[in-house]
Amino acid sequence: MTTTPIVEARAIHKHFGHLHVLKGVDLRVAEKELVFLIGPSGSGKSTLLRCLNRLEDPSSGSVMVDGIDMLDARTDINKARQRIGMVFQSFNLYPHMTALGNVALALRKVQGMGKAEAEARAGKALDRVHLGDRADHYPLQLSGGQQQRVAIARAIALEPRVMLFDEPTSALDPELVGGVLAVMRELREDGMTMVVVSHEMGFAKAAADRVVFMADGMIVEEGNPADFFDAPKHERTRNFIRQIERH
């Protein structure tokens, strides 16, 4: 791992009222690394992801992304977020806009590009997710998997330094998952730094550099996929892996 990680979260605590969701989590992500966060529901995975780009404000701790102190009051958070693409479970596309329009809108709103430049870059982003031929289609004319790939194109069009994926395939029918994972694999091969919350264990085994297992708001264990899945050290990890392999 490089000496200076591109993402570094230290001692992250998050409270929602009396609920203590994150309990002193440390996470470092090296440039070009794909880190997979797994764990039971309610373990804090998605909350941790949302703390990295300040969609949630940590109760305490520090978050550095690409040299920017995300919790500093002086940080322009909207500008900082341009470095951190995020893809959610739901696609959040505008139904009245084409695939090209959805991707170009982000460039025009966030980066102030003119229409022609934004559409040219949006077209390239759609090509990267293999949807160049669907640029003029509206979301309702696309499958769920294609809509999620448009959402990925919208994020990568902003040329982020880091991509966060929060359960990107969980809302998809099983036969549509492969296309989304194939795009994520290509992004990884292109050198994109990625933090992924997902239940796609086959993808974790094949593509991740590191798997991080969370439970009860803490990181219990982490390691490379081979060691993590074949020889987990903690009983809690072993139980979780047994459980998911039964399903």
Long-range contacts (C-beta under 8 A, 24 or more apart in sequence): 1-28, 1-30, 1-33, 2-30, 2-31, 5-29, 5-30, 5-31, 5-64, 6-30, 6-31, 6-65, 6-66, 6-161, 6-162, 6-193, 7-52, 7-63, 7-64, 7-65, 7-66, 7-162, 7-193, 7-195, 8-62, 8-63, 8-64, 8-65, 9-48, 9-51, 9-52, 9-61, 9-62, 9-63, 9-64, 10-61, 10-62, 10-63, 11-60, 11-61, 11-62, 12-48, 12-51, 12-58, 12-60, 12-61, 12-63, 13-58, 13-59, 13-60, 13-61, 14-44, 14-47, 14-51, 14-56, 14-58, 14-59, 14-217, 15-59, 20-217, 21-47, 21-217, 22-47, 22-48, 22-51, 22-58, 22-217, 23-216, 23-217, 23-218, 24-61, 24-218, 25-61, 25-214, 25-217, 25-218, 25-219, 26-219, 27-212, 27-219, 29-162, 29-193, 29-195, 30-193, 31-193, 32-191, 32-192, 32-193, 33-193, 33-194, 33-209, 33-210, 34-188, 34-193, 34-194, 34-196, 34-207, 34-208, 34-209, 34-210, 35-194, 35-195, 35-196, 35-208, 35-209, 35-210, 35-211, 35-212, 36-196, 36-198, 36-203, 36-204, 36-208, 36-210, 36-211, 36-212, 36-225, 37-195, 37-196, 37-197, 37-212, 37-214, 38-197, 38-198, 38-199, 38-201, 38-204, 38-211, 38-212, 38-213, 38-214, 38-240, 39-213, 39-214, 39-215, 39-220, 39-240, 40-215, 40-240, 43-214, 43-215, 43-216, 43-217, 44-214, 44-216, 44-217, 44-218, 45-197, 45-214, 46-166, 46-167, 46-197, 48-214, 49-86, 49-164, 49-166, 49-195, 49-197, 50-166, 52-84, 52-162, 52-164, 52-195, 53-80, 53-81, 53-84, 53-86, 53-164, 54-80, 54-81, 55-86, 65-161, 65-162, 66-161, 66-162, 78-110, 82-110, 82-111, 82-158, 82-160, 83-160, 83-161, 83-162, 84-160, 84-161, 84-162, 84-163, 84-164, 85-155, 85-156, 85-158, 85-160, 85-162, 85-163, 85-164, 86-155, 86-163, 86-164, 86-165, 86-166, 87-148, 87-151, 87-152, 87-155, 87-163, 87-164, 87-165, 87-166, 87-168, 88-151, 88-166, 88-167, 88-168, 89-166, 89-167, 89-168, 89-170, 89-171, 90-171, 91-139, 91-144, 91-147, 91-148, 91-150, 91-151, 91-171, 92-151, 93-139, 93-147, 93-150, 93-151, 94-139, 95-138, 95-139, 95-140, 96-138, 97-138, 98-135, 98-136, 98-137, 98-138, 99-126, 99-131, 99-134, 99-135, 99-136, 99-137, 99-138, 99-139, 99-142, 99-150, 99-153, 100-126, 100-135, 100-136, 102-139, 102-150, 102-154, 103-150, 103-153, 103-154, 103-157, 104-157, 106-154, 106-157, 106-158, 107-157, 107-158, 110-158, 111-158, 121-157, 122-153, 122-157, 124-157, 125-153, 125-154, 125-156, 125-157, 126-150, 126-153, 128-153, 128-156, 128-183, 128-186, 129-153, 129-156, 129-183, 130-179, 130-183, 143-176, 144-171, 144-172, 144-173, 144-176, 145-172, 145-173, 145-176, 145-177, 145-178, 145-179, 145-180, 146-179, 148-172, 148-180, 149-179, 149-180, 149-183, 152-180, 152-183, 152-184, 152-187, 156-187, 156-192, 161-193, 162-192, 162-193, 162-194, 162-195, 163-187, 163-192, 163-193, 163-194, 163-195, 164-194, 164-195, 164-196, 165-194, 165-195, 165-196, 165-197, 165-198, 166-197, 167-197, 167-198, 167-199, 168-196, 168-198, 169-198, 169-200, 170-198, 170-199, 199-244, 201-229, 201-244, 201-245, 204-229, 205-229, 213-237, 213-240, 215-240
